Amino acid sequence: MKILVTGGAGFIGSNFILYMMEKYPDYEIINLDKLTYAGNLENLKSVSGNPKYKFIKGDICDRKAVKEAMSECDAVVHFAAESHVDRSITGPSVFIETNVVGTEILLETALDLGIKRFHHVSTDEVFGTLPLEDKSQKFNEKTPYAPRSPYSASKAASDHLVRAFIETYGIPATISNCTNNYGPLQFPEKIIPLFITNAFEDKNLPIYGQGKAVRDYLFVTDHCKAIDLILHDGKIGETYCIGGDSERNGVEIADTILNSLGKPASLKTFVEDRKGHDMRYAMDYSKIERELGWKPSVNFEEGIKKTIEWYQNNTKWVNHIKSE
Ligand SMILES: NC(=O)c1ccc[n+]([C@@H]2O[C@H](COP(=O)([O-])OP(=O)(O)OC[C@H]3O[C@@H](n4cnc5c(N)ncnc54)[C@H](O)[C@@H]3O)[C@@H](O)[C@H]2O)c1
């Protein structure tokens, strides 16, 4: 199989490429990435000389580049996006350009070229927010969309476009909506790598508001495994929700990291809350469990240990990212 991966130099995309190249050494992977601040070819240096892997620097909003990269591919796995909520609050327009317009260009090209499988990687944030008080409520595939940040609105729009292409043109696509990922190779603007790398340097860990907002965390390799299953066995036209069974709030994340590193609780610093902050995300992943036999395999304690160790062993990567 020849797969076009968009955004393969980012956090999840690079973990996915490394996972797929190890599991399917016969597959060819084309990585189309614009290399924004979030894309880093260092992530893929272990496969850069592999004849089955090719990197193309290009923008998913550039039709010509997309067509060239996609030609002769059997499948597309679409990760490329602007992905940071805080950046979407201060500058939303690039989110519309990449996440909405870019997805539309990929879909049209995939249709023209007769691509056999198009998998669109999306987020639980499209569903809005859950109450903190009632832990029985979770998102699932039938939850109505209610995005509340420019990031989640742009991802919701991209999901709608994929659905529209399925209904209107019969494009053989699937969608997944996943909860917050963490693990190796994550850019240290997201909470877990930010807190880990700040704690290393005895810098403050900035916690939004009172630190009560809850996210459901999934170790990145489990997300890669879910996408692999959907790509091969998922039902065309379907959406799959992916969750981690690991709900944690900001204070709990900070405490876990500080305790693991033997750092003082005084590094916790409460800062002004994010505008329109969603209070809780949680996912019911029973559909993918039932239909494809997927469930998270790495629990939070194990995953956070592995993640901290990875950042401890890869200070060169961290320093390189922070110096750019
Ligand atoms: N990180 C999470 O917790 C999470 C959870 C669920 C879903 N997702 C989704 O997964 C995908 C990947 O997320 P991530 O955390 O790895 O993001 P990331 O920000 O780490 O990586 C995004 C990648 O896309 C590339 N890119 C950005 N604009 C581009 C463009 N116009 N053309 C080509 N490449 C471009 C960047 O260079 C980067 O390599 C996104 O679609 C995101 O919405 C992320």
Ligand as a Chemical Component Dictionary entry (heavy atoms), coordinates in Angstrom:
data_LIG
# 
_chem_comp.id                   LIG 
_chem_comp.type                 NON-POLYMER 
_chem_comp.pdbx_formal_charge   0 
_chem_comp.three_letter_code    LIG 
# 
loop_
_chem_comp_atom.comp_id 
_chem_comp_atom.atom_id 
_chem_comp_atom.alt_atom_id 
_chem_comp_atom.type_symbol 
_chem_comp_atom.charge 
_chem_comp_atom.model_Cartn_x 
_chem_comp_atom.model_Cartn_y 
_chem_comp_atom.model_Cartn_z 
_chem_comp_atom.pdbx_ordinal 
LIG N1  N1  N 0  -2.801 16.565 19.662 1  
LIG C1  C1  C 0  -3.966 16.062 20.058 2  
LIG O1  O1  O 0  -4.181 15.863 21.250 3  
LIG C2  C2  C 0  -5.032 15.730 19.040 4  
LIG C3  C3  C 0  -6.177 15.046 19.468 5  
LIG C4  C4  C 0  -7.140 14.694 18.521 6  
LIG C5  C5  C 0  -6.970 15.038 17.196 7  
LIG N2  N2  N 1  -5.866 15.729 16.812 8  
LIG C6  C6  C 0  -5.701 16.052 15.387 9  
LIG O2  O2  O 0  -4.604 15.295 14.920 10 
LIG C7  C7  C 0  -3.913 15.995 13.905 11 
LIG C8  C8  C 0  -2.449 16.114 14.266 12 
LIG O3  O3  O 0  -2.329 16.799 15.510 13 
LIG P1  P1  P 0  -0.886 17.068 16.138 14 
LIG O4  O4  O 0  -1.080 17.300 17.582 15 
LIG O5  O5  O -1 0.072  16.046 15.664 16 
LIG O6  O6  O 0  -0.546 18.477 15.431 17 
LIG P2  P2  P 0  0.829  19.207 15.280 18 
LIG O7  O7  O 0  0.520  20.659 15.397 19 
LIG O8  O8  O 0  1.875  18.618 16.156 20 
LIG O9  O9  O 0  1.271  18.887 13.774 21 
LIG C9  C9  C 0  0.620  19.430 12.665 22 
LIG C10 C10 C 0  1.490  19.177 11.441 23 
LIG O10 O10 O 0  0.792  19.695 10.292 24 
LIG C11 C11 C 0  1.705  20.449 9.522  25 
LIG N3  N3  N 0  0.948  21.477 8.794  26 
LIG C12 C12 C 0  0.300  22.555 9.325  27 
LIG N4  N4  N 0  -0.248 23.281 8.336  28 
LIG C13 C13 C 0  0.015  22.631 7.169  29 
LIG C14 C14 C 0  -0.317 22.876 5.823  30 
LIG N5  N5  N 0  -1.034 23.953 5.457  31 
LIG N6  N6  N 0  0.104  22.003 4.878  32 
LIG C15 C15 C 0  0.855  20.922 5.220  33 
LIG N7  N7  N 0  1.202  20.648 6.491  34 
LIG C16 C16 C 0  0.781  21.487 7.460  35 
LIG C17 C17 C 0  2.689  21.042 10.515 36 
LIG O11 O11 O 0  3.891  21.430 9.907  37 
LIG C18 C18 C 0  2.849  19.893 11.499 38 
LIG O12 O12 O 0  3.872  19.018 11.083 39 
LIG C19 C19 C 0  -4.632 17.349 13.765 40 
LIG O13 O13 O 0  -5.506 17.252 12.676 41 
LIG C20 C20 C 0  -5.387 17.495 15.075 42 
LIG O14 O14 O 0  -6.540 18.256 14.901 43 
LIG C21 C21 C 0  -4.891 16.079 17.704 44 
# 
loop_
_chem_comp_bond.comp_id 
_chem_comp_bond.atom_id_1 
_chem_comp_bond.atom_id_2 
_chem_comp_bond.value_order 
_chem_comp_bond.pdbx_ordinal 
LIG N1  C1  SING 1  
LIG C1  O1  DOUB 2  
LIG C1  C2  SING 3  
LIG C2  C3  SING 4  
LIG C2  C21 DOUB 5  
LIG C3  C4  DOUB 6  
LIG C4  C5  SING 7  
LIG C5  N2  DOUB 8  
LIG N2  C6  SING 9  
LIG N2  C21 SING 10 
LIG C6  O2  SING 11 
LIG C6  C20 SING 12 
LIG O2  C7  SING 13 
LIG C7  C8  SING 14 
LIG C7  C19 SING 15 
LIG C8  O3  SING 16 
LIG O3  P1  SING 17 
LIG P1  O4  DOUB 18 
LIG P1  O5  SING 19 
LIG P1  O6  SING 20 
LIG O6  P2  SING 21 
LIG P2  O7  DOUB 22 
LIG P2  O8  SING 23 
LIG P2  O9  SING 24 
LIG O9  C9  SING 25 
LIG C9  C10 SING 26 
LIG C10 O10 SING 27 
LIG C10 C18 SING 28 
LIG O10 C11 SING 29 
LIG C11 N3  SING 30 
LIG C11 C17 SING 31 
LIG N3  C12 SING 32 
LIG N3  C16 SING 33 
LIG C12 N4  DOUB 34 
LIG N4  C13 SING 35 
LIG C13 C14 SING 36 
LIG C13 C16 DOUB 37 
LIG C14 N5  SING 38 
LIG C14 N6  DOUB 39 
LIG N6  C15 SING 40 
LIG C15 N7  DOUB 41 
LIG N7  C16 SING 42 
LIG C17 O11 SING 43 
LIG C17 C18 SING 44 
LIG C18 O12 SING 45 
LIG C19 O13 SING 46 
LIG C19 C20 SING 47 
LIG C20 O14 SING 48 
# 
